[in-house]
Amino acid sequence: MNNRVHKKKTWLVFLKAFIFITIGAIMMAVALEIFLVPNDVIDGGITGISIVLSKITTFPLGLFIFFINLPFLIVGYKQIGKTFAFSTLYAIALMSIVTALLHHVEPFTNEKILAVLFGGLILGLGVGLVLRFGGSLDGTEIVAILLSEKFRLPVGQIIMFINVFIFILAGFVFGWDSAMYSIFTYYIASKVMDIVVQGLDESKSVTIISSDYEEISHAIMKRLGRNTTYIYAKGGYSKEDTQMIYCVVTRLELTKLKTLVQEIDEKAFISIQQVSDVLGGNFDKSSIH
C-alpha cells in the first residue's frame, strides 16, 4: 500500500491567503465601526453578542470579540485543524485591533437604511474573503459543530437558534427597530458572503436517463463542448440495463442543454442539481463544432 506524501502549500499560496484574510478582517472592522455599531445595528453570532456587551459595559468592542471567540477556538482546535485555527485567530485578532483603532472615527452615515445596505455589503465581502481563504471571523460555527455532535441537530439549525436569541437580545438593548434592521443586515451579509465563497458563476450537475444516451452524449460534447460520463443503471420497472449521462454545465448553458436533450428524446428524464464548486477533472469547454 502506497502512502501518499502530503504536499505542503507553497509560500505563494500562504501569502495569497494572508493578504486576503487581512483585507477581509479589515473590511469587517470597517463595516462594524464605520456603519453598523454607530447606528445601533448588530451582526449575528459572537460579534453580535460582543456589540451588545460593549453597549452595556462601555468596554471596547474588539476586546469582547477577541476574548469571547478565544475559548471556542481552543475547544474546537481538533475539529477545525491547525491551519484553520491559526488563520481564524489571526483574522479575529486583526479585526479586534482595527475596530479599536476605528472606534472614534465618525460614521460614514447616520441614515440607518444606508448603514444596513453598505454595512451588510462590506461585512459580507469581508467574511466571505476570510472564509474563502481558509479562516473565519466568528466562533459561532465552531460552537454549532460541537453542539451538533452532542445534540444531533443540524449545524445550520443551531446557528439559526443562536442568532434568533441574539436578535431578541438586541431588541431589548437597542430597541426593536434596531433588531429588525439587524436581521436585514445579517441577511444581506450572508447572501454576499455566499457569492464571495461560491462565486457568481454557479454550476449545475445534470443527470439524463434516455434510451438514446449515446446520441445525447455526443450532442452535448459536440454542441456544448462539455464532457459527459456514463453511469450504469438498471430500470426498476423495466429491468433493462441502460446508461445514465452525467455532466456539469454552467447556469447559462442549462437552457440550451435541456432543449438539446428534448430535441433528441422528448421523454428523456432530466435531473438538475446545484453545484457549489467544481474542482479537478476536465471542466474546461472544448471547441464547439
C-alpha positions as CSV (number, residue, x, y, z in Angstrom):
1,M,0.0,0.0,0.0
2,N,1.5,3.4,-1.1
3,N,1.2,6.2,1.4
4,R,0.8,9.4,-0.5
5,V,3.1,12.2,0.7
6,H,1.1,15.2,1.8
7,K,2.2,18.2,-0.3
8,K,2.9,21.3,1.7
9,K,1.4,24.6,0.5
10,T,3.8,26.9,-1.3
11,W,4.7,30.2,0.3
12,L,2.8,31.9,-2.6
13,V,-0.4,30.2,-1.5
14,F,0.2,31.2,2.1
15,L,1.0,34.8,1.1
16,K,-2.2,35.0,-1.0
17,A,-4.3,33.6,1.9
18,F,-2.6,36.0,4.3
19,I,-3.3,39.1,2.1
20,F,-7.0,38.3,1.5
21,I,-7.6,37.3,5.1
22,T,-6.1,40.6,6.2
23,I,-8.3,42.5,3.7
24,G,-11.4,40.6,4.9
25,A,-10.7,41.2,8.6
26,I,-10.2,45.0,7.9
27,M,-13.4,45.1,5.8
28,M,-15.4,43.6,8.7
29,A,-13.9,46.0,11.2
30,V,-14.8,48.9,8.8
31,A,-18.4,47.6,8.4
32,L,-18.9,47.3,12.2
33,E,-17.3,50.6,13.4
34,I,-18.0,52.9,10.4
35,F,-21.5,51.8,9.5
36,L,-23.3,49.4,11.9
37,V,-22.3,49.9,15.5
38,P,-22.7,53.8,15.5
39,N,-26.3,53.2,14.1
40,D,-27.2,50.6,16.8
41,V,-27.2,47.8,14.2
42,I,-25.6,44.5,15.1
43,D,-24.4,41.3,13.3
44,G,-25.2,37.8,14.3
45,G,-23.1,35.3,16.2
46,I,-20.4,36.1,18.7
47,T,-19.9,39.5,17.0
48,G,-23.5,40.4,17.8
49,I,-23.1,39.3,21.5
50,S,-19.9,41.4,21.7
51,I,-21.7,44.5,20.3
52,V,-24.5,44.1,22.9
53,L,-21.9,43.6,25.8
54,S,-19.9,46.6,24.5
55,K,-23.0,48.8,24.6
56,I,-24.0,47.7,28.1
57,T,-20.5,47.9,29.7
58,T,-18.8,50.6,27.5
59,F,-15.7,48.3,27.2
60,P,-14.1,48.2,23.7
61,L,-15.9,46.0,21.1
62,G,-12.6,44.4,19.9
63,L,-11.9,43.2,23.4
64,F,-15.1,41.2,23.6
65,I,-14.8,39.9,20.0
66,F,-11.3,38.5,20.7
67,F,-11.8,37.1,24.2
68,I,-15.3,35.5,23.6
69,N,-14.0,33.8,20.4
70,L,-10.8,32.6,22.0
71,P,-12.2,29.7,24.2
72,F,-14.2,28.3,21.3
73,L,-11.1,28.4,19.1
74,I,-9.2,26.4,21.7
75,V,-12.0,23.9,22.3
76,G,-12.6,23.5,18.5
77,Y,-8.9,23.2,17.7
78,K,-9.1,19.5,17.0
79,Q,-12.3,19.9,15.0
80,I,-11.1,22.5,12.5
81,G,-7.4,21.8,12.2
82,K,-4.2,23.8,13.0
83,T,-4.1,25.9,9.8
84,F,-7.7,27.0,10.1
85,A,-7.4,27.7,13.8
86,F,-4.4,29.9,13.3
87,S,-5.9,31.7,10.3
88,T,-9.0,32.3,12.3
89,L,-7.0,33.5,15.4
90,Y,-5.1,36.0,13.2
91,A,-8.3,37.3,11.4
92,I,-10.1,37.8,14.7
93,A,-7.1,39.4,16.4
94,L,-6.6,41.8,13.4
95,M,-10.3,42.7,13.3
96,S,-10.3,43.4,17.1
97,I,-7.3,45.7,16.7
98,V,-8.8,47.6,13.7
99,T,-12.2,48.0,15.5
100,A,-10.3,49.7,18.4
101,L,-8.4,52.0,16.0
102,L,-11.7,53.0,14.2
103,H,-13.8,53.3,17.3
104,H,-13.6,57.2,17.5
105,V,-13.8,57.7,13.7
106,E,-17.0,59.4,12.6
107,P,-19.6,57.1,10.9
108,F,-19.9,57.5,7.1
109,T,-23.7,57.9,7.5
110,N,-26.3,58.3,10.2
111,E,-29.1,57.1,7.9
112,K,-30.0,53.6,9.1
113,I,-31.1,52.2,5.7
114,L,-27.7,53.2,4.1
115,A,-25.8,51.8,7.1
116,V,-27.7,48.5,6.7
117,L,-27.1,48.3,3.0
118,F,-23.5,49.3,2.8
119,G,-22.6,47.8,6.2
120,G,-24.1,44.5,5.2
121,L,-22.4,44.5,1.8
122,I,-18.9,45.3,3.2
123,L,-19.5,42.8,6.1
124,G,-20.4,40.0,3.7
125,L,-17.5,40.7,1.4
126,G,-15.1,40.7,4.4
127,V,-16.4,37.5,6.0
128,G,-16.6,35.8,2.6
129,L,-13.0,36.6,1.7
130,V,-11.7,35.2,5.1
131,L,-13.8,32.0,4.7
132,R,-12.7,31.5,1.1
133,F,-9.0,31.7,2.0
134,G,-9.2,29.3,5.0
135,G,-10.2,31.3,8.1
136,S,-13.2,32.6,10.0
137,L,-14.2,35.7,11.8
138,D,-16.7,34.3,14.2
139,G,-16.6,31.2,16.5
140,T,-20.3,30.6,16.2
141,E,-19.8,27.9,13.6
142,I,-17.4,26.1,15.9
143,V,-19.9,26.3,18.7
144,A,-22.6,24.9,16.4
145,I,-20.4,22.0,15.2
146,L,-19.7,21.0,18.9
147,L,-23.4,21.3,19.9
148,S,-24.4,19.4,16.7
149,E,-22.3,16.4,17.7
150,K,-23.8,16.4,21.3
151,F,-27.5,17.0,20.5
152,R,-27.6,15.5,16.9
153,L,-29.1,18.7,15.4
154,P,-28.1,20.2,12.0
155,V,-25.3,22.9,12.2
156,G,-27.4,25.4,10.3
157,Q,-30.4,25.0,12.6
158,I,-28.2,25.6,15.7
159,I,-26.7,28.8,14.1
160,M,-30.2,30.0,13.4
161,F,-31.3,29.4,17.0
162,I,-28.2,31.3,18.3
163,N,-28.9,34.2,16.0
164,V,-32.6,34.4,16.9
165,F,-31.6,34.6,20.6
166,I,-29.1,37.4,19.8
167,F,-31.5,39.5,17.8
168,I,-34.2,39.2,20.5
169,L,-31.5,40.3,23.0
170,A,-30.7,43.3,20.6
171,G,-34.3,44.2,20.7
172,F,-34.2,44.7,24.5
173,V,-30.9,46.6,24.4
174,F,-31.1,48.7,21.3
175,G,-34.9,48.7,20.6
176,W,-37.0,46.6,18.3
177,D,-36.4,48.8,15.2
178,S,-32.7,48.2,15.5
179,A,-33.2,44.5,16.0
180,M,-35.2,44.4,12.7
181,Y,-32.6,46.4,10.9
182,S,-30.0,44.0,12.2
183,I,-31.9,41.0,10.8
184,F,-31.8,42.6,7.3
185,T,-28.1,43.4,7.7
186,Y,-27.4,39.7,8.6
187,Y,-29.4,38.6,5.6
188,I,-27.6,40.9,3.2
189,A,-24.2,39.9,4.6
190,S,-25.0,36.2,4.4
191,K,-26.0,36.5,0.8
192,V,-23.0,38.5,-0.2
193,M,-20.8,36.0,1.7
194,D,-22.3,33.1,-0.3
195,I,-21.5,34.9,-3.5
196,V,-17.8,35.5,-2.5
197,V,-17.3,31.9,-1.2
198,Q,-19.1,30.1,-4.0
199,G,-18.7,32.5,-6.9
200,L,-21.1,34.1,-9.2
201,D,-20.7,31.5,-12.0
202,E,-22.9,28.8,-10.5
203,S,-22.6,25.3,-12.0
204,K,-25.3,22.7,-12.4
205,S,-24.9,19.0,-12.4
206,V,-27.3,17.2,-14.8
207,T,-28.3,13.6,-14.9
208,I,-30.1,12.3,-18.0
209,I,-31.9,9.0,-18.5
210,S,-32.8,8.1,-22.0
211,S,-32.6,5.1,-24.4
212,D,-30.9,7.5,-26.8
213,Y,-28.0,8.1,-24.4
214,E,-25.2,7.7,-27.0
215,E,-26.8,10.3,-29.3
216,I,-27.5,12.7,-26.5
217,S,-24.0,12.4,-25.1
218,H,-22.4,13.0,-28.5
219,A,-24.7,16.1,-29.0
220,I,-23.7,17.5,-25.6
221,M,-20.0,17.1,-26.4
222,K,-20.3,18.5,-29.9
223,R,-22.8,21.3,-29.4
224,L,-22.0,22.4,-25.8
225,G,-18.3,21.4,-25.7
226,R,-18.9,19.6,-22.3
227,N,-17.6,16.2,-21.4
228,T,-20.0,13.6,-20.3
229,T,-19.8,10.5,-18.1
230,Y,-21.8,7.3,-18.4
231,I,-23.2,5.7,-15.2
232,Y,-24.5,2.2,-15.4
233,A,-28.2,1.9,-14.4
234,K,-31.0,-0.7,-14.4
235,G,-34.6,0.2,-14.7
236,G,-36.6,-0.6,-11.6
237,Y,-39.8,-1.4,-13.6
238,S,-38.4,-2.5,-17.0
239,K,-35.4,-4.3,-15.5
240,E,-33.5,-3.2,-18.6
241,D,-29.8,-2.2,-18.5
242,T,-29.0,1.3,-19.6
243,Q,-26.6,4.1,-19.1
244,M,-27.2,7.4,-17.4
245,I,-25.5,10.5,-18.6
246,Y,-23.8,12.8,-16.1
247,C,-22.4,16.2,-16.9
248,V,-21.7,19.6,-15.3
249,V,-22.6,22.8,-17.1
250,T,-22.8,26.5,-16.2
251,R,-26.1,28.2,-15.4
252,L,-26.1,29.9,-18.8
253,E,-25.8,26.6,-20.7
254,L,-28.6,24.9,-18.9
255,T,-31.5,26.0,-21.2
256,K,-29.5,25.0,-24.3
257,L,-28.8,21.6,-22.7
258,K,-32.5,20.9,-21.9
259,T,-33.5,22.0,-25.5
260,L,-30.8,19.8,-27.0
261,V,-31.9,16.7,-25.0
262,Q,-35.6,17.2,-25.7
263,E,-34.9,17.6,-29.5
264,I,-33.5,14.0,-29.4
265,D,-35.8,12.4,-26.8
266,E,-38.7,14.5,-25.6
267,K,-39.5,11.8,-22.9
268,A,-35.9,11.9,-21.5
269,F,-35.7,12.1,-17.7
270,I,-33.6,15.2,-16.7
271,S,-32.5,15.8,-13.1
272,I,-30.7,19.1,-12.3
273,Q,-28.9,20.0,-9.1
274,Q,-26.9,23.0,-8.0
275,V,-23.1,22.6,-7.6
276,S,-21.4,25.0,-5.2
277,D,-17.9,24.4,-6.6
278,V,-16.2,22.3,-9.3
279,L,-12.6,21.0,-8.7
280,G,-10.4,18.7,-10.7
281,G,-11.4,16.7,-13.8
282,N,-11.8,18.4,-17.1
283,F,-14.4,21.2,-16.7
284,D,-12.9,23.4,-19.4
285,K,-15.0,23.8,-22.5
286,S,-14.0,22.0,-25.7
287,S,-14.4,23.8,-29.0
288,I,-17.9,23.7,-30.3
289,H,-18.4,22.5,-33.9
